[in-house]
Amino acid sequence: MTNLEIIKTKIFPHEMLMKQIAIWRMKDYKIVFTNGCFDILHPGHIDYLSKAADLGDVLIIGVNSDSSVKKLNKGANRPIQNENDRAFILSAIQFVEALIIFEADTPYELIKAVQPDVLVKGGDWKEADIVGADIVKAKGGVVISIPFVEGYSTTSIENRIKK
């Protein structure tokens, strides 16, 4: 299998992801889940995702669809890259095992389906505000906020480009 084929196999439709999760569960893998827009991938994202991946055996990323990014009011021009391009770029990261694009305003239903052992968000999120924390904690999992790397954000990159 070529590298390009491997990358493409990491992007799952919902039903196939659920089947893959069942396989990982049979192998007793610790599943880590995070989600976001990941519009312009930068070193802060890589730092965050690598730390998230280190918390378990499998890292699954829920990628906001284009329509859900627009609802987040991140700016009139967002997303800059479409959902398929964002998922493709993220899937090229070696330590990312699976990606799924979700349409909903929040990843709550996706988290309910995935039932991760570890739920991770960026440091600007308080545990009480993390969508799906209740689901993960109810099954004995953990919820972790990973601090941001200072100086990196998609918004700041977008503003520099505009200037």
N, C-alpha and C positions, 0 to 999 in steps of 0.2 A: 504494500500500500504506500502511495506517495505521501509526502508531507501535506500536500494540498487536500488529498482525500481524507487524511486523519483530521485535519482542521474541520472539514465539513461534517464529519461524523459526530462532532461534539455539540452541534446545534440540534436540539431535539424538539419534535412536536410533543404535546402534553402526554399522550398515551405511551409513546415510546420512552419518554423520560421515566414514567411511573414503572414501566417494566425494568428499566435499567436500575432504578433505585431498589427494586425488589432483589435484584441480583447482588447489589452492593450490601444490602441488609443481610442476605444469606451468608455473605462473607464477613459479616460483623464489622463493616467499615463505618467509621465515624463520619457522618455527613455534615458538611458546613454549607450554609446558604447565605448569600448576600444578594442585594439587588441594587439597581441604579440605572441611570441614563448612560453613563460612560460615553459622553458625546465626543469629546476630544481626549483620547487616551494620553495621559501624561505621567511623569514619574511618581506623583502622589498616588495615582490609581495603582500603579505597579507595586509600590510599597504597601499600600492597603491590602490589595488582593493577595500578595505573597504572604503577608502576616495572617490573613484569613485562612489561606490554604494550609499554613503551618498548624492550625488548630484542629485538624482532622485528617482523614484519609482521602476525602473527596470534596472538591469545591464545586458547588453549583451556583451559577449566577443567573438571576432573573433580570432580564434586560427590558426596560420600559419600552413599549411600542412607541412609534412616532406620535400617535394620538394621545397616549398617556403622558408623554413628555410635554406636549402642548398644554395639557391640563394642569401641569405643575407650575406654570407661569415662570419659567426660567428665562424667558425673553422671547421677543417676537420672531427672532431668527432661529430659535431652537426647535427641534434638534438641527444641528448643523449637518450631521451625517445621518442617513436613514438607518432604521432598525436593523436591516440585514447587514449593512456595512459595519455597524457597531458590533453586532454579534460575531461577525466573521473575524474582525480584528481581535476581539477578546478571546475567541477560540484558538487563536494562534499562540496564546500564552501556554507554555508547557504545563504549568501546574493547575490549569483550569480543566476540569474533567467534563463539565456539561454546562450548556446554556439553554435558556428557554426565553422566548420573547413573550411578554404578557401584556394584555390589552387593558386590564382593569386599572382603576385609579390608584389602587394600592396592591401590593403582592399578598394580601391576607389569604385569599383562597388558594393561591399557589403554595404558600407556606403551610397551610392546612394539609394540602395534598402531599407535599414533600416530607413533612414531619422531620425537619433537620434536628440533629443533635446539638448543633451550634448555630446560632443566628448572629450575624455580624453586620454592623453598620459603622459609618464614619463617626469620628469623635464629636461632631456637632449634635449628635442624637443622644438624648437622655433615655435610659432604659424604659422609662414609663411612656415615652413617646414612640418607641420602636414598634412598628406594625408587626404583629405576629409574635411578639414576646410572650404573650399569654399562652399561646399554643405550645411554644418550645418549653417554657418553664413548667407547664402542666404535665409534660411527659418526662420531666427530669433533666431537660437540656439546659444549656447556658446561653445567655445573651451577652454579647461583648461589643463595646464601642472601641474602635481603634483610632487613636489620635491621628489627625491630619499631619502631613508633611507641610510645614510652613512654606508659603510662596507659590503654591500650586493650586489652581482651580481652573475649571473650564471657562468660567466667566471672565477671569483675569486674562486668560489667553485670548478669548474672543475680543476683549477690549483692546488688547495690544495690537491685534490684527486690524481692528477698525481704525486705530490711530495711524 
